[in-house]
Amino acid sequence: MPLTINPETASQSAGDLIRHWRARRRMSQLDLASEAEISQRHLSFVESGRATPSREMILHLSERLDIPLRDRNTLLASAGFAPIYPERKFDHPAMSAARAAVDLVLKVHEPFPALAVDRHWTLIAANAPVKFFMDGAAKHLVSGPVNVLRLSLHPEGLGPRIINYRDYRAHVLSHLDRQINVSGDATLAALRAELDAYPVPAAAAPPRPQTAIEATGVVVPLRLRTASITLSFFSTITMFGTPIEVTLSELAIEQFFPADDVTANYLRQNAK
């Protein structure tokens, strides 16, 4: 059973990593010491390398700092302990119950699109209506590992069909910013820079003023043009509640719902 270590931080000491995550969470030593119910002096010794943290202390501080499981393994290894959180492929037999749950969520959501992605937004599973988003996309975007954010915003993907491209991309980038802030993931940061550099489609609507957004909406819709009508969606993202396995802790299910009757009727009719 593979136990994953984050290669980006594997060479750092346990004290360096604790200080890194504390700074990322914008906590002072006093903040973390109070939250963890330990003395600030002891935490200072741990971060400076003057004290070696126990396995239990590593796990305790990881919980207080909300460190991702993948990075908790790295922190354990840096302190000389074996990683404890396994990482399995999604099709591994031990993942069968979780896989069945994901498949059920995707299936019962039909005729509306739903998909499951990993921490980098790579497609893991999808229901049949997701094909609607892939139709007409360049082959390189839908063959091999499919990154759903790249597919959504790329000029050879869904991008030219998104009427409110500017607003929707701003929403996607804001969500990525929150993920990057939590995880410090370099791959996500590179993906964000790539998405931000895509040209805005010529037919995209101008951005909505903030006052209009506040007055008329509670979510940013995805508005798509087809040959005959405009479709409008909003989405929700669901994650496993109490995972102790790396893959499940990073898996997310995005479900797209019709934002109006026109979209709902169109999807139901095209599912027949």
Contacts in CASP RR format, 6 or more apart in sequence:
PFRMAT RR
TARGET T0000
AUTHOR 0000-0000-0000
METHOD contacts of the structure
MODEL  1
MPLTINPETASQSAGDLIRHWRARRRMSQLDLASEAEISQRHLSFVESGR
ATPSREMILHLSERLDIPLRDRNTLLASAGFAPIYPERKFDHPAMSAARA
AVDLVLKVHEPFPALAVDRHWTLIAANAPVKFFMDGAAKHLVSGPVNVLR
LSLHPEGLGPRIINYRDYRAHVLSHLDRQINVSGDATLAALRAELDAYPV
PAAAAPPRPQTAIEATGVVVPLRLRTASITLSFFSTITMFGTPIEVTLSE
LAIEQFFPADDVTANYLRQNAK
1 86 0 8 1.000
1 88 0 8 1.000
2 86 0 8 1.000
2 87 0 8 1.000
2 88 0 8 1.000
3 73 0 8 1.000
3 82 0 8 1.000
3 83 0 8 1.000
3 84 0 8 1.000
3 85 0 8 1.000
3 86 0 8 1.000
3 87 0 8 1.000
4 70 0 8 1.000
4 73 0 8 1.000
4 83 0 8 1.000
4 85 0 8 1.000
4 86 0 8 1.000
4 87 0 8 1.000
4 246 0 8 1.000
5 70 0 8 1.000
5 73 0 8 1.000
5 74 0 8 1.000
5 77 0 8 1.000
5 83 0 8 1.000
6 70 0 8 1.000
6 71 0 8 1.000
6 73 0 8 1.000
6 74 0 8 1.000
8 186 0 8 1.000
9 17 0 8 1.000
9 20 0 8 1.000
9 71 0 8 1.000
9 74 0 8 1.000
9 78 0 8 1.000
10 74 0 8 1.000
10 77 0 8 1.000
10 78 0 8 1.000
12 20 0 8 1.000
12 78 0 8 1.000
13 49 0 8 1.000
13 78 0 8 1.000
14 46 0 8 1.000
14 49 0 8 1.000
14 52 0 8 1.000
14 53 0 8 1.000
14 58 0 8 1.000
14 75 0 8 1.000
14 78 0 8 1.000
14 79 0 8 1.000
14 80 0 8 1.000
15 46 0 8 1.000
15 47 0 8 1.000
15 48 0 8 1.000
15 49 0 8 1.000
15 53 0 8 1.000
15 78 0 8 1.000
16 47 0 8 1.000
16 78 0 8 1.000
17 71 0 8 1.000
17 74 0 8 1.000
17 75 0 8 1.000
17 78 0 8 1.000
18 43 0 8 1.000
18 46 0 8 1.000
18 47 0 8 1.000
18 53 0 8 1.000
18 61 0 8 1.000
18 65 0 8 1.000
18 75 0 8 1.000
19 47 0 8 1.000
21 65 0 8 1.000
21 67 0 8 1.000
21 71 0 8 1.000
22 28 0 8 1.000
22 29 0 8 1.000
22 31 0 8 1.000
22 32 0 8 1.000
22 47 0 8 1.000
22 65 0 8 1.000
24 181 0 8 1.000
24 184 0 8 1.000
25 32 0 8 1.000
25 65 0 8 1.000
25 66 0 8 1.000
27 35 0 8 1.000
27 65 0 8 1.000
29 40 0 8 1.000
29 43 0 8 1.000
29 44 0 8 1.000
29 47 0 8 1.000
30 40 0 8 1.000
32 43 0 8 1.000
32 61 0 8 1.000
32 64 0 8 1.000
32 65 0 8 1.000
33 39 0 8 1.000
33 40 0 8 1.000
33 42 0 8 1.000
33 43 0 8 1.000
35 64 0 8 1.000
36 43 0 8 1.000
36 60 0 8 1.000
36 61 0 8 1.000
36 64 0 8 1.000
38 57 0 8 1.000
42 51 0 8 1.000
45 51 0 8 1.000
46 52 0 8 1.000
46 53 0 8 1.000
46 57 0 8 1.000
52 79 0 8 1.000
53 61 0 8 1.000
53 79 0 8 1.000
55 76 0 8 1.000
55 79 0 8 1.000
55 81 0 8 1.000
58 72 0 8 1.000
58 75 0 8 1.000
58 76 0 8 1.000
58 79 0 8 1.000
58 81 0 8 1.000
59 72 0 8 1.000
59 76 0 8 1.000
62 71 0 8 1.000
62 72 0 8 1.000
62 75 0 8 1.000
66 182 0 8 1.000
67 75 0 8 1.000
68 182 0 8 1.000
68 183 0 8 1.000
68 249 0 8 1.000
68 250 0 8 1.000
69 85 0 8 1.000
69 243 0 8 1.000
69 244 0 8 1.000
69 245 0 8 1.000
69 246 0 8 1.000
69 249 0 8 1.000
69 250 0 8 1.000
70 85 0 8 1.000
70 87 0 8 1.000
70 246 0 8 1.000
70 249 0 8 1.000
70 250 0 8 1.000
71 183 0 8 1.000
72 83 0 8 1.000
72 84 0 8 1.000
72 85 0 8 1.000
73 83 0 8 1.000
73 84 0 8 1.000
73 85 0 8 1.000
73 246 0 8 1.000
74 83 0 8 1.000
76 82 0 8 1.000
76 83 0 8 1.000
76 84 0 8 1.000
77 83 0 8 1.000
85 244 0 8 1.000
85 245 0 8 1.000
85 246 0 8 1.000
85 249 0 8 1.000
86 245 0 8 1.000
86 246 0 8 1.000
87 245 0 8 1.000
87 246 0 8 1.000
87 247 0 8 1.000
88 94 0 8 1.000
88 95 0 8 1.000
88 245 0 8 1.000
88 247 0 8 1.000
89 95 0 8 1.000
89 247 0 8 1.000
90 99 0 8 1.000
90 124 0 8 1.000
90 125 0 8 1.000
90 247 0 8 1.000
90 251 0 8 1.000
91 99 0 8 1.000
95 245 0 8 1.000
95 247 0 8 1.000
95 248 0 8 1.000
98 240 0 8 1.000
98 248 0 8 1.000
98 251 0 8 1.000
99 125 0 8 1.000
102 116 0 8 1.000
102 124 0 8 1.000
102 125 0 8 1.000
102 251 0 8 1.000
102 253 0 8 1.000
103 125 0 8 1.000
105 114 0 8 1.000
105 238 0 8 1.000
105 253 0 8 1.000
105 255 0 8 1.000
106 114 0 8 1.000
106 115 0 8 1.000
106 116 0 8 1.000
106 125 0 8 1.000
106 126 0 8 1.000
106 127 0 8 1.000
106 253 0 8 1.000
107 127 0 8 1.000
109 127 0 8 1.000
109 255 0 8 1.000
110 127 0 8 1.000
110 128 0 8 1.000
110 129 0 8 1.000
110 271 0 8 1.000
111 129 0 8 1.000
111 267 0 8 1.000
111 268 0 8 1.000
111 270 0 8 1.000
111 271 0 8 1.000
112 129 0 8 1.000
112 255 0 8 1.000
112 256 0 8 1.000
112 257 0 8 1.000
112 258 0 8 1.000
112 264 0 8 1.000
112 267 0 8 1.000
113 126 0 8 1.000
113 127 0 8 1.000
113 129 0 8 1.000
113 130 0 8 1.000
113 132 0 8 1.000
113 133 0 8 1.000
113 233 0 8 1.000
113 255 0 8 1.000
113 256 0 8 1.000
114 126 0 8 1.000
114 127 0 8 1.000
114 129 0 8 1.000
114 130 0 8 1.000
114 253 0 8 1.000
114 254 0 8 1.000
114 255 0 8 1.000
114 256 0 8 1.000
115 123 0 8 1.000
115 124 0 8 1.000
115 125 0 8 1.000
115 126 0 8 1.000
115 127 0 8 1.000
115 130 0 8 1.000
115 148 0 8 1.000
115 253 0 8 1.000
115 254 0 8 1.000
116 123 0 8 1.000
116 124 0 8 1.000
116 125 0 8 1.000
116 126 0 8 1.000
116 251 0 8 1.000
116 252 0 8 1.000
116 253 0 8 1.000
116 254 0 8 1.000
117 123 0 8 1.000
117 124 0 8 1.000
117 148 0 8 1.000
117 251 0 8 1.000
117 252 0 8 1.000
117 254 0 8 1.000
118 124 0 8 1.000
118 247 0 8 1.000
118 250 0 8 1.000
118 251 0 8 1.000
119 183 0 8 1.000
119 185 0 8 1.000
119 188 0 8 1.000
119 250 0 8 1.000
120 147 0 8 1.000
120 185 0 8 1.000
120 187 0 8 1.000
120 188 0 8 1.000
120 191 0 8 1.000
121 147 0 8 1.000
121 148 0 8 1.000
121 149 0 8 1.000
121 150 0 8 1.000
121 191 0 8 1.000
122 145 0 8 1.000
122 146 0 8 1.000
122 147 0 8 1.000
122 148 0 8 1.000
123 145 0 8 1.000
123 146 0 8 1.000
123 147 0 8 1.000
123 148 0 8 1.000
124 251 0 8 1.000
128 271 0 8 1.000
129 267 0 8 1.000
129 271 0 8 1.000
132 267 0 8 1.000
132 270 0 8 1.000
133 151 0 8 1.000
133 152 0 8 1.000
133 158 0 8 1.000
134 142 0 8 1.000
134 146 0 8 1.000
134 151 0 8 1.000
136 157 0 8 1.000
137 151 0 8 1.000
137 154 0 8 1.000
137 156 0 8 1.000
137 157 0 8 1.000
137 158 0 8 1.000
138 154 0 8 1.000
138 156 0 8 1.000
138 157 0 8 1.000
140 156 0 8 1.000
141 150 0 8 1.000
141 151 0 8 1.000
141 154 0 8 1.000
141 156 0 8 1.000
141 157 0 8 1.000
142 151 0 8 1.000
147 191 0 8 1.000
148 254 0 8 1.000
149 172 0 8 1.000
149 176 0 8 1.000
149 191 0 8 1.000
149 195 0 8 1.000
150 191 0 8 1.000
150 194 0 8 1.000
150 195 0 8 1.000
151 157 0 8 1.000
151 158 0 8 1.000
152 158 0 8 1.000
152 159 0 8 1.000
152 162 0 8 1.000
152 172 0 8 1.000
153 159 0 8 1.000
153 162 0 8 1.000
153 165 0 8 1.000
153 168 0 8 1.000
153 169 0 8 1.000
153 172 0 8 1.000
153 195 0 8 1.000
153 198 0 8 1.000
154 198 0 8 1.000
155 198 0 8 1.000
155 199 0 8 1.000
155 201 0 8 1.000
158 224 0 8 1.000
159 165 0 8 1.000
159 198 0 8 1.000
159 201 0 8 1.000
160 201 0 8 1.000
160 203 0 8 1.000
161 224 0 8 1.000
161 225 0 8 1.000
161 226 0 8 1.000
162 168 0 8 1.000
162 201 0 8 1.000
162 204 0 8 1.000
162 222 0 8 1.000
162 223 0 8 1.000
162 224 0 8 1.000
163 203 0 8 1.000
163 204 0 8 1.000
163 205 0 8 1.000
163 223 0 8 1.000
163 224 0 8 1.000
163 225 0 8 1.000
163 230 0 8 1.000
164 204 0 8 1.000
164 205 0 8 1.000
164 208 0 8 1.000
164 220 0 8 1.000
164 221 0 8 1.000
164 222 0 8 1.000
164 223 0 8 1.000
165 200 0 8 1.000
165 201 0 8 1.000
165 204 0 8 1.000
165 205 0 8 1.000
166 200 0 8 1.000
166 204 0 8 1.000
166 205 0 8 1.000
166 206 0 8 1.000
166 207 0 8 1.000
167 205 0 8 1.000
167 207 0 8 1.000
167 208 0 8 1.000
167 213 0 8 1.000
167 220 0 8 1.000
168 220 0 8 1.000
168 221 0 8 1.000
168 222 0 8 1.000
168 223 0 8 1.000
169 195 0 8 1.000
169 196 0 8 1.000
169 198 0 8 1.000
169 200 0 8 1.000
170 207 0 8 1.000
170 220 0 8 1.000
171 220 0 8 1.000
172 195 0 8 1.000
173 192 0 8 1.000
173 195 0 8 1.000
173 196 0 8 1.000
176 188 0 8 1.000
176 191 0 8 1.000
176 192 0 8 1.000
176 195 0 8 1.000
177 192 0 8 1.000
179 185 0 8 1.000
179 188 0 8 1.000
180 188 0 8 1.000
180 189 0 8 1.000
180 192 0 8 1.000
203 225 0 8 1.000
213 220 0 8 1.000
219 234 0 8 1.000
220 234 0 8 1.000
221 232 0 8 1.000
221 233 0 8 1.000
221 234 0 8 1.000
221 259 0 8 1.000
222 232 0 8 1.000
222 233 0 8 1.000
222 234 0 8 1.000
222 235 0 8 1.000
222 256 0 8 1.000
223 230 0 8 1.000
223 231 0 8 1.000
223 232 0 8 1.000
223 233 0 8 1.000
224 230 0 8 1.000
224 231 0 8 1.000
224 232 0 8 1.000
224 233 0 8 1.000
225 231 0 8 1.000
226 266 0 8 1.000
229 262 0 8 1.000
229 266 0 8 1.000
230 262 0 8 1.000
231 258 0 8 1.000
231 262 0 8 1.000
231 263 0 8 1.000
231 266 0 8 1.000
231 267 0 8 1.000
232 258 0 8 1.000
232 259 0 8 1.000
232 260 0 8 1.000
232 262 0 8 1.000
232 263 0 8 1.000
233 256 0 8 1.000
233 257 0 8 1.000
233 258 0 8 1.000
233 259 0 8 1.000
233 263 0 8 1.000
234 256 0 8 1.000
234 257 0 8 1.000
234 259 0 8 1.000
235 254 0 8 1.000
235 255 0 8 1.000
235 256 0 8 1.000
235 257 0 8 1.000
236 254 0 8 1.000
236 255 0 8 1.000
236 257 0 8 1.000
237 252 0 8 1.000
237 253 0 8 1.000
237 254 0 8 1.000
238 252 0 8 1.000
238 253 0 8 1.000
238 254 0 8 1.000
238 255 0 8 1.000
239 251 0 8 1.000
239 252 0 8 1.000
239 253 0 8 1.000
240 248 0 8 1.000
240 249 0 8 1.000
240 251 0 8 1.000
243 249 0 8 1.000
258 264 0 8 1.000
258 267 0 8 1.000
END
